[in-house]
Amino acid sequence: MPGTFEYDFTSHGSWEGKTSFSTGLFIDGKFVDGVDGKVIEVVNPSNGKPICKVSEGNEKDIDLAVQAAQKAYDTVWGLKTPGHRRGVLLMKLANLIEENADELAALETLDNGKAFSIAKSFDVTQAAAVLRYYAGWSDKYAGKVAEVDDTKLGYTRHEPIGVVGQIIPWNFPIYMLSWKLGPALATGNAVVLKPSEFTPLTAIRVAHLINEAGFPPGVVNIVTGYGATAGSAISSHTAIEKVAFTGSTLVGRMIMKAAAESNLKKVTLELGGKSPNIIFDDADLDQAVKWAAFGIFFNHGQCCCAGSRVFVQESIYDKFMAKFTEHIKSLKVGDPFHPETFQGPQVSQVQFDRIMGYIEKGKSEGATVVMGGGRHGDEGYFIQPTVFADVTPDMTIVKEEIFGPVIAVAKFKDDSDIIKKANDSVYGLAAAVFSQNISRALSVAHALHAGTVWVNCYNKLNVQLPFGGYKMSGIGRELGEYALANYTNVKAIHVNLNLNM
């Protein structure tokens, strides 16, 4: 029998409530132990201490989840459930997430370490918004009638793929869950989803809400487990016809290979980035400073689209650096449940060590630490906001994704110089341009090799607009109408009206 997680958040101050729910694998509408009876220990990144244990799933459990999903798809889901009904269920789930926002935000803060205030106002709120958006699409993503000739009727159908696999990361657990579930369920697919083993609590809690919303058993299955076992099983399972993954480029390669070598399943990948943030000499400097800090230190730098390479035009470089470092001093690092905290701990000891390794690499390769560069406090996985200057394009901290609160600031001369420097990366997920000359800003934005470009802001996403990368930052698009195509097959129907042989 799976365990039950019980926790009283009263002592943390932000939410004075209690939570209690099963931590089993969610398969066919029930919470069950893994076939092998193993568990995963979940750790609090604020202090490095265990929070609880959740059931561990492996390839055997993934197979059971796929069977449950296939049965649901064949009998009660897919096109057997009208689009408007799928929309009603998604809307109910969105409402339940909003009704339980405090609890979900507290769980997100507990095992991820992000500030409670941000988890509630952004992650949970936006997760509900994404599901609500796709609820509206459930009966509207239709095929088309093509103009052919009077002898024939030609039209297309957008049909659900069937059973799809989804693997989400630890940096935005509930938000990424909504990105995956929303379009998949709206278009009628049944889902087998694996959350990160580091941050499984909100996904498990949402599984309870999925039952409460009234989804038929087996439509959504959530299996906690490790990437090398459960994640690998999703990627290679021959009854899963599509896999969606958000995470590192390294793992994305492995998933793509497994998908190709199994049943050539459809793949969408939202991967890493090394995004340039460009600040021209005519930018509103005070605003550029605040957005640049938000662009890198939001979510502790653990954003695939983080603005980790800042380029400042030569004539304002010194002024920018003075204002930038002064502003960073105002960002509170510490207890994520404290209402004034902006930056909490990194998610794990592994991630902490990785980031600190990059910081030491930056120092050894000759970059100058302008501020930060060390551990914050003596407990948990906290890292000081770190700013490097005097960087060159060949430095590791300029080329590789660090995924932490570390930024490299460099100078540029003019438009042509910055376009070349900004595009000098194997990644192409996001970028930003700061200038009060909108013609210049848009001209540069159009020249950047990135899937998302912000002008005079950073890290501001909208569910209506697609998100995804160029180059090694991924394949396909999440969000907006574009994401619906990831979860449908297009069928062409040719009807003979009066053509005789």
N, C-alpha and C positions, 0 to 999 in steps of 0.2 A: 504493500500500500504506500503510495507516495507521501512525502512529508508535507507538513503545513508550515508556512512561514507566518510568524506572528511578531509584530513589532509595534512598539509604542513610540511615536515621534514627539511626544510632549516635551521631552527634555531639549529637543533641538530648537524649539521656539517658533519656527516659521509656520508649522501646521501642528496644531495640538490634537492629533487624531491617532487612531490605531488602525492597523491593517492585519488581515488574516486571510490567507488563501492557500490552496494546494499548489505545490511546486512540481507536480508531475508533468510528464509529456502530454500534450493536448492532441489526442488522436481520436478521430471519429466522435468528437463531441464529449469525450471523457478524459479525465486526468489519470494517467497510469504510470507505473514504474517502467523504466527501460527494461528491455528483454534481459540484459545482463545484470540488472540490479545495481548498477554503479551510479555514483552521484558526482556532481561538480561543486566545489566550494566557491562561493561568491565572496569577494573581498571588498571591504570599504576602502577606497583609495585615499580617504582623508586621514586614516590612521593605520592602514595595512592590516587590519584585523578582520577575521571572518564575520560575515553577516549571516549566512545560512548555507544550506546545501540544496541543490535542485537536481532532479533526475537527469541522468546523462543518456542521450540517445546515440545509437550508432547505425551502421548500415542496415541492421535487422529492423530497427525501429523506423527508419526511413522507408523501408519496404512496406511495413504495415501502414504507415501514413499514406503512402502512394495508393495502396489498395483501398483505403478508406476514401481517399479523394476521388479515385476512379469510380467507385460505387456511387458516391454522391453525384458526380458529374453525369453518370449514365442514367440515374434514376430521378433525381430531384433538383438538379441544378442545370447549368448551361442554358440552352434555349428552351428547356422544360420549365424554367422560371422566367416569366416575362420581364423585360427590362425594367418596367416601372416597379415591379416587386423587388427586384435586386436593389433599385434605388431607395426604396423604403427601408430595407434592411441596413444599407450603408448609412442612411440618415439617422436611423436609430442608434447605430454604433457611434456615430459622431456625437450625438446628443449625450450618450452615456459617458463618453470620454470627457466631455465638458462637465457633466455632473460630478465626475470623480476626479476633477483636475487637481485638487490639492493632494490627494493620495498618490496619483500618478506622478506628479511633479516631485513629491517627496521620495518616491521609489527611484526615480531617475537620478535625483541628487545623491541618494544613498549609495548606489552601486556604480554610478558614472562619475560623480564628483562635481557636476556642473552646478552653478548657483541656483538655488531653489527659485529665486525671483525670475530668473531667465527660463528655467525649465517650465515654469507655469505660464509665463506670459508669452513665450515663444514656442518651445517644443510641443507642449501639450495642446496649446491653443491652435497652432498651425496644423498639428496632426488631425484635429477635428475638422479644420477648414479643408484640408486635402480630401478627406473622406466625403465631406459634404459636397465638394466640387464634383467628385466623380459620381456621387449619387445622382447628380443632375444629368450626367452623360449617359446613364445606364440605358435609357430608351431612345437615345438620339444619335448614336454612332452607327449610321446605316449605310448600306451600299447605294449604288447609283444606277439609274437607267441610262444606257448609252444610245446615242443616235446612230442607227445603222441604216436600214432601208425598210420599205413597206413589207417585205417578205419575212421579216425577222424581228423578234423582240430580244434585246440583249440587256442583261442587268447583272449587277454584282451583289454578293452577300458578304457581310463581315461576320464571320463565325468564330466563336471562342476556340482556342487551341485545344483545351482539355485540361490535363493536369500540368501545372507549372510549378517549378521550384524557385525559391527565393532565399537569398542569403544576405542578411543585413549586418552592418558594422556596429561597433560599440560607441561611436562618437555622438550619434543622434538616434538612440534606440527607438523611441516611439515615433519620432518624425519619419525616420526611414521606413519603419513598418507601414506607416500610412502611404508613403510613396509607392510601396510595392503592392499592398493589398488593394488600394483604391482602384487603379485601372484594371487590375486582374479580375477583381470581383465584379466591377461594373460591366465588363464585357463577357461575364459568364464562366470564367475559369474556376477550377478548384485548385487549392493552393497547399503546398507543403513548404513551410517557412522555417528557416533556422536563424534564431537570433545569436548574437555573440555570446560566448561562454562567460565573458567578463561582465556583461550587462543584460542579463536575461529577465530581470524582475518585471519591467513594464510590459514586455511581450506576454509573459505568463498571465499577468493581471488582465491584460486586454483580452486574452483567450476566454476568461470568465465572462467578460462583457460581451464577447461574440455569442456565447450561449444565451446570455440575457437578452440580447437583441433579437434572437430568434432565427439565426442562421441554421439551416439543416446540418445535422452531424456530418462531418467529413468534408464540408465545403472548405473549411480552413483547418489546417493541422499545423501545430507549432511544436517543433522538436528541438529542444536544447541539446547542444553537443559541441564537439570540437570540429574545427575545419577539416582536419586530416581524416576524420571518420565520417561524421554526419554530413559535412559540407561536400566532401568528396563523393559520397553516395548520391547526393542530389545531382551533382554535376554529371555523373556517369550512369544514372538509372535510365534504362531504356524505355520505361513507361512515362517518364517525364519528357514532355516535348518542347519545353522552353525553360531556360534558367536565367534569372536576373540576379546580378551580384553588384554590391557596392563595397569597395574596399581597396586594397593595394593593387598596384599594377602587377606585381609579382604573382599574387594569387589569381588575379584576373587571367593571366597567361595560362595558369594551370587549369582553370575552369574551362577556358576556351578549348584547350587541348583535350580535356576529358569529354567535353560535349561533342567534339569532332570524332573522337575515337569510339564513342558509344553509338548514338543514333543520330548524329549530326543535328542535335537539337538547336533551336533558335537561341541566340545569346544576346543579352544586353549587359553592358559593363559600364559602371560609373566608377572611375578609378582615380589615380593620384593627380596631383598638380603642383606646379611651382609658379604660382601666378604673379605677374608683374602689376605693380600699382604705380602709375605714372603721374607725376605732379609737375605741371608746367608753371612757368614763372608768373602767369596771369591768373593762377588759381586763387580762390578764397583760402588763404593760408591757414587761418584758424580752423575752418571746416575741414580742410584737407588733412590737417594734423589729427583731428578727432576721428575722422573716417579711417585714416591709415592705421591708427591704433586699434580701432574696432575691427578692421580688416584682418589683422593678424592675431590679436589677443582674445577675440571672441571665442568662446568654447575652449579656452586655454591653448589656442593655436591648433587644436585638433579638428581642423576643417580641410577637406580636400581642396576647397577653392581659396584657402587662406592667402592673403596678399603678402607672401613671404619675401618677395623681391620688390623693394621700393626704389624707384628711380626718381630723382629730384633734379630739376634743371639747375645748372651750375650757379646761376646768378642768385638763387634763393636757398642754396643748399645749407649754408651756415645758419641762416635764420630758421629754416625748417627744423634742423637738428636741435636747436636750442628749445624751440617750442615743443617739439615732439617728445624729447626726453623729459621735459617738465610736466607735460600732460600725463605721461606714463606713470609718473610718481603718484598721481592722484588715483590710479586704478588699484582698488583694494584686492589683495591676494590673501586668501585664508579660508576659514570655515565656510563651506558652500551654503550652509543653512542661515548664515548671518545675512540680514537684509541688505547690507551695504557691499557685500562681496561681489566682485566682477569675475575674478579668476580663481577657480578652485584647483584641486590637484589634477595631475595627469591620471589616466585611467588605471594604470598598473605599474608594477615594479619594472616589468619588461619595457614599457613605453618610457618610463622615467630614465632608465639606464640608456636607452637608445638616444634620447634627446640630449642627455648629458654627454654622451659620446660625440655627438655632432658639435656640441659647444666646444669641447676640447679639440676637436678636429679643426674648427674654425680658428682657434687660438694658435694651434701648431702650424697652420698654413699661412699665418701672417695677418689675419684680419684683426681689427682693433675692437675690443669690447668697450663700447661706450657706456653701457650700463647693464646690470644683471650679470648673468654668466654663472650663477651658482644655485644651490638648493635654497629654498625658502623654508625656514623653520627646521625643526628637528624630528618631525613626525609626519607620516604620510608621503605622498608623491608630489609635493609642491616644488615648482621651479620658478625662479625669478624671471619676470619679463626681461628678455635679453635682446640688446640691440648691437649689431655689428656694423662697423664702418670700414673704410679702406679695403673693400672687397674687390676681387677680380673675377671675371667670368669663369675661370678654370677652377675656382675653389669649390670644394665639396658642398659647403653650406649654400652656395649659389646654385649649384646644379641639381642637388638631390632634395627630395621632399623630406622635411624633418618632422612634420606633424606635431609641432609643439610651439611654445611661446618664444620663438626665435626669429628675428628679422634681419635681413641684410640690406643696407641702404647704400646706394651708389649714385653717381652723378651722370648726367647726360647733357649733350650740347644742344641738339635741335631735333626737329621732327624725324628726319631720316635716320639720325643716330639712334633715337629711342626705339623706333620701329624695328630696327635691326637687333638691338640689344634685347628688347622684350620678346621677340620671336625666337631668340637663341635658346631653345629649350626643347627637350623631347616631349614635354607636356603641353597641353593646350586646353585646360579646363576653363579658366576664367582670367579676367584682367580688369583694370580700371583706369580711367583717365580723368584727371582733375584739371579743368580749364574753364574760365568764364567766356572763352571764345567758342561758342557751340559748333561753329563750322570746323575749327581745328580739332575739337574733341571728337566729333563724329568722323572726320577724315582719318584720324589715327585709330579710332575704334574699328572702323571698317578694314583697316590694314592689319589688325592684330589676329594672330592665329589662335583663337580661343572661342569656345562655345558660348560663353557668357561674357559680356563686357558691360561694366557699370560706368556711368558717367556722373561724376560728382557725388558718388556714394559708394558703399561697399557692403557686401554680404546681405543685400536686400533682395530676397527671392519672392516671387509671386507664383501661386499655383497655376495661374493662367499661362505662364510663359515656360517654355521648355528649358531643361537643364541637362547638359552633357558636354563631352569634350571632343577636341580635335586630337589627332596624333595618339600618343600613348595614354591619354586621359580617358579613353573608353570608346564604346560603340553604342549607338542609339541615344535616345533622349528620354528623360523622365519628365513628369509634370506636363500640364497643358493637354491639349488634344493630341499632341504628338505621341504621348505615352500610350494611348489606346491602341495604336498600330502595333505596338510590341506584343500585344496579347490577342491578336486576331489573325485568322487566315482569311484571305480574300478569295472568294469563289466566283468564277464567271459562269453565267447561265445563258445558253444560246437556245432560243425557242423558234422553231420553224412555224411561221404563220400560214403561208400559202405558197411555198416554193416546192414544186413537184419535180421529180426526176423524170 
